[in-house]
C-alpha cells in the first residue's frame, strides 16, 4: 500500500530530476512497488513522461 509519506518521498525525488520535476503532481499516479533494499516507485503521468 502506498502511504502519503511514500508519495511525498517520491515527489521530493522527482523534484531532483529535471524531466520529472515538470510533471504536475496533481495529475500523476504514484505507486510504491515492493523491494527488499531499495524504495521503488511506479509513476504514471497523463502525458506519458
MITI-215670 format. One record per atom (N, C-alpha, C): residue number from 1; residue in three letters; chain; atom name; x, y, z. Coordinates in steps of 0.2 Angstrom, whole numbers, always signed. Each point is the difference from the previous one (the first is absolute). Layout:
r num NUM residu ALA chaine A atome CA X X Y Y Z Z
...
***
This chain:
r num 1 residu UNK chaine A atome N X +4 Y -6 Z +0
r num 1 residu UNK chaine A atome CA X -4 Y +6 Z +0
r num 1 residu UNK chaine A atome C X +4 Y +6 Z +0
r num 2 residu UNK chaine A atome N X -1 Y +5 Z -4
r num 2 residu UNK chaine A atome CA X +3 Y +6 Z +0
r num 2 residu UNK chaine A atome C X -2 Y +5 Z +5
r num 3 residu UNK chaine A atome N X +4 Y +3 Z +4
r num 3 residu UNK chaine A atome CA X -2 Y +4 Z +5
r num 3 residu UNK chaine A atome C X +1 Y +8 Z -2
r num 4 residu UNK chaine A atome N X -3 Y +4 Z +3
r num 4 residu UNK chaine A atome CA X +1 Y +7 Z -1
r num 4 residu UNK chaine A atome C X +8 Y +2 Z +0
r num 5 residu UNK chaine A atome N X +3 Y -3 Z +5
r num 5 residu UNK chaine A atome CA X +7 Y +1 Z +1
r num 5 residu UNK chaine A atome C X +4 Y -3 Z -6
r num 6 residu UNK chaine A atome N X -2 Y -5 Z -3
r num 6 residu UNK chaine A atome CA X +3 Y -3 Z -6
r num 6 residu UNK chaine A atome C X -1 Y +5 Z -6
r num 7 residu UNK chaine A atome N X -6 Y +3 Z -1
r num 7 residu UNK chaine A atome CA X -1 Y +5 Z -5
r num 7 residu UNK chaine A atome C X +4 Y +6 Z +1
r num 8 residu UNK chaine A atome N X +1 Y +2 Z +6
r num 8 residu UNK chaine A atome CA X +4 Y +6 Z +1
r num 8 residu UNK chaine A atome C X +7 Y -1 Z -1
r num 9 residu UNK chaine A atome N X +3 Y -6 Z +1
r num 9 residu UNK chaine A atome CA X +7 Y -2 Z -1
r num 9 residu UNK chaine A atome C X +1 Y +0 Z -8
r num 10 residu UNK chaine A atome N X -5 Y -3 Z -3
r num 10 residu UNK chaine A atome CA X +1 Y -1 Z -7
r num 10 residu UNK chaine A atome C X +0 Y +7 Z -4
r num 11 residu UNK chaine A atome N X -5 Y +5 Z +3
r num 11 residu UNK chaine A atome CA X +0 Y +7 Z -3
r num 11 residu UNK chaine A atome C X +7 Y +3 Z +1
r num 12 residu UNK chaine A atome N X +3 Y -1 Z +6
r num 12 residu UNK chaine A atome CA X +6 Y +3 Z +2
r num 12 residu UNK chaine A atome C X +6 Y -2 Z -5
r num 13 residu UNK chaine A atome N X +0 Y -7 Z -1
r num 13 residu UNK chaine A atome CA X +4 Y -3 Z -5
r num 13 residu UNK chaine A atome C X -1 Y +3 Z -7
r num 14 residu UNK chaine A atome N X -6 Y +0 Z -2
r num 14 residu UNK chaine A atome CA X -2 Y +3 Z -7
r num 14 residu UNK chaine A atome C X +3 Y +7 Z -1
r num 15 residu UNK chaine A atome N X +0 Y +4 Z +6
r num 15 residu UNK chaine A atome CA X +2 Y +7 Z -1
r num 15 residu UNK chaine A atome C X +7 Y +0 Z -1
r num 16 residu UNK chaine A atome N X +4 Y -5 Z +1
r num 16 residu UNK chaine A atome CA X +7 Y +0 Z -1
r num 16 residu UNK chaine A atome C X +2 Y -2 Z -7
r num 17 residu UNK chaine A atome N X -5 Y -2 Z -4
r num 17 residu UNK chaine A atome CA X +2 Y -2 Z -7
r num 17 residu UNK chaine A atome C X -4 Y +5 Z -5
r num 18 residu UNK chaine A atome N X +4 Y +3 Z -4
r num 18 residu UNK chaine A atome CA X -3 Y +6 Z -4
r num 18 residu UNK chaine A atome C X -6 Y -3 Z -4
r num 19 residu UNK chaine A atome N X +0 Y -6 Z -3
r num 19 residu UNK chaine A atome CA X -6 Y -2 Z -4
r num 19 residu UNK chaine A atome C X -6 Y -1 Z +4
r num 20 residu UNK chaine A atome N X +1 Y -3 Z +6
r num 20 residu UNK chaine A atome CA X -5 Y -2 Z +4
r num 20 residu UNK chaine A atome C X -3 Y +6 Z +4
r num 21 residu UNK chaine A atome N X +4 Y +5 Z +1
r num 21 residu UNK chaine A atome CA X -1 Y +6 Z +4
r num 21 residu UNK chaine A atome C X -6 Y +4 Z -3
r num 22 residu UNK chaine A atome N X -1 Y -1 Z -6
r num 22 residu UNK chaine A atome CA X -5 Y +4 Z -4
r num 22 residu UNK chaine A atome C X -7 Y -4 Z +0
r num 23 residu UNK chaine A atome N X +0 Y -6 Z +3
r num 23 residu UNK chaine A atome CA X -7 Y -3 Z +0
r num 23 residu UNK chaine A atome C X -4 Y +3 Z +5
r num 24 residu UNK chaine A atome N X -6 Y +1 Z -1
r num 24 residu UNK chaine A atome CA X -5 Y +3 Z +5
r num 24 residu UNK chaine A atome C X -2 Y -6 Z +5
r num 25 residu UNK chaine A atome N X +2 Y +1 Z +6
r num 25 residu UNK chaine A atome CA X -1 Y -5 Z +5
r num 25 residu UNK chaine A atome C X -8 Y -2 Z +1
r num 26 residu UNK chaine A atome N X -4 Y +5 Z -2
r num 26 residu UNK chaine A atome CA X -7 Y -1 Z +1
r num 26 residu UNK chaine A atome C X -3 Y -5 Z -6
r num 27 residu UNK chaine A atome N X +4 Y -1 Z -5
r num 27 residu UNK chaine A atome CA X -3 Y -4 Z -6
r num 27 residu UNK chaine A atome C X +4 Y -6 Z +0
r num 28 residu UNK chaine A atome N X +5 Y -2 Z +3
r num 28 residu UNK chaine A atome CA X +4 Y -6 Z +0
r num 28 residu UNK chaine A atome C X -3 Y -5 Z +5
r num 29 residu UNK chaine A atome N X +1 Y -6 Z -1
r num 29 residu UNK chaine A atome CA X -2 Y -6 Z +4
r num 29 residu UNK chaine A atome C X +7 Y -3 Z +3
r num 30 residu UNK chaine A atome N X +1 Y -1 Z +6
r num 30 residu UNK chaine A atome CA X +6 Y -2 Z +3
r num 30 residu UNK chaine A atome C X -2 Y -7 Z +4
r num 31 residu UNK chaine A atome N X +4 Y -5 Z -1
r num 31 residu UNK chaine A atome CA X -1 Y -6 Z +3
r num 31 residu UNK chaine A atome C X +6 Y -3 Z +3
r num 32 residu UNK chaine A atome N X +1 Y -1 Z +6
r num 32 residu UNK chaine A atome CA X +6 Y -3 Z +3
r num 32 residu UNK chaine A atome C X +0 Y -8 Z -2
r num 33 residu UNK chaine A atome N X +5 Y -2 Z -3
r num 33 residu UNK chaine A atome CA X +1 Y -7 Z -2
r num 33 residu UNK chaine A atome C X +4 Y -4 Z +6
r num 34 residu UNK chaine A atome N X +0 Y -6 Z +0
r num 34 residu UNK chaine A atome CA X +4 Y -4 Z +5
r num 34 residu UNK chaine A atome C X +7 Y +0 Z -2
r num 35 residu UNK chaine A atome N X +4 Y +0 Z +5
r num 35 residu UNK chaine A atome CA X +7 Y +0 Z +0
r num 35 residu UNK chaine A atome C X +3 Y -2 Z +7
r num 36 residu UNK chaine A atome N X +5 Y -4 Z +0
r num 36 residu UNK chaine A atome CA X +3 Y -2 Z +6
r num 36 residu UNK chaine A atome C X +5 Y +5 Z +3
r num 37 residu UNK chaine A atome N X +4 Y +4 Z -5
r num 37 residu UNK chaine A atome CA X +5 Y +5 Z +3
r num 37 residu UNK chaine A atome C X -1 Y +7 Z -3
r num 38 residu UNK chaine A atome N X -4 Y +0 Z -6
r num 38 residu UNK chaine A atome CA X +0 Y +7 Z -3
r num 38 residu UNK chaine A atome C X -8 Y +2 Z +0
r num 39 residu UNK chaine A atome N X -1 Y +6 Z +0
r num 39 residu UNK chaine A atome CA X -7 Y +3 Z +0
r num 39 residu UNK chaine A atome C X -1 Y +1 Z -8
r num 40 residu UNK chaine A atome N X -5 Y -4 Z -2
r num 40 residu UNK chaine A atome CA X -1 Y +1 Z -8
r num 40 residu UNK chaine A atome C X -7 Y +2 Z -1
r num 41 residu UNK chaine A atome N X -1 Y +5 Z -4
r num 41 residu UNK chaine A atome CA X -7 Y +3 Z -2
r num 41 residu UNK chaine A atome C X -2 Y -1 Z -7
r num 42 residu UNK chaine A atome N X -6 Y -1 Z -1
r num 42 residu UNK chaine A atome CA X -3 Y +0 Z -7
r num 42 residu UNK chaine A atome C X -3 Y +7 Z -1
r num 43 residu UNK chaine A atome N X +2 Y +4 Z -5
r num 43 residu UNK chaine A atome CA X -3 Y +7 Z -1
r num 43 residu UNK chaine A atome C X -4 Y +0 Z -6
r num 44 residu UNK chaine A atome N X -6 Y +1 Z +0
r num 44 residu UNK chaine A atome CA X -4 Y +1 Z -7
r num 44 residu UNK chaine A atome C X -2 Y +7 Z +0
r num 45 residu UNK chaine A atome N X +2 Y +3 Z -6
r num 45 residu UNK chaine A atome CA X -2 Y +7 Z -1
r num 45 residu UNK chaine A atome C X -5 Y +0 Z -7
r num 46 residu UNK chaine A atome N X -5 Y +4 Z +0
r num 46 residu UNK chaine A atome CA X -4 Y +0 Z -6
r num 46 residu UNK chaine A atome C X +3 Y +2 Z -6
r num 47 residu UNK chaine A atome N X +6 Y +3 Z +0
r num 47 residu UNK chaine A atome CA X +3 Y +2 Z -7
r num 47 residu UNK chaine A atome C X +5 Y -5 Z -1
r num 48 residu UNK chaine A atome N X +1 Y -6 Z +3
r num 48 residu UNK chaine A atome CA X +4 Y -5 Z -1
r num 48 residu UNK chaine A atome C X +7 Y +1 Z +1
r num 49 residu UNK chaine A atome N X +2 Y +5 Z +4
r num 49 residu UNK chaine A atome CA X +7 Y +1 Z +2
r num 49 residu UNK chaine A atome C X +2 Y -6 Z +5
***
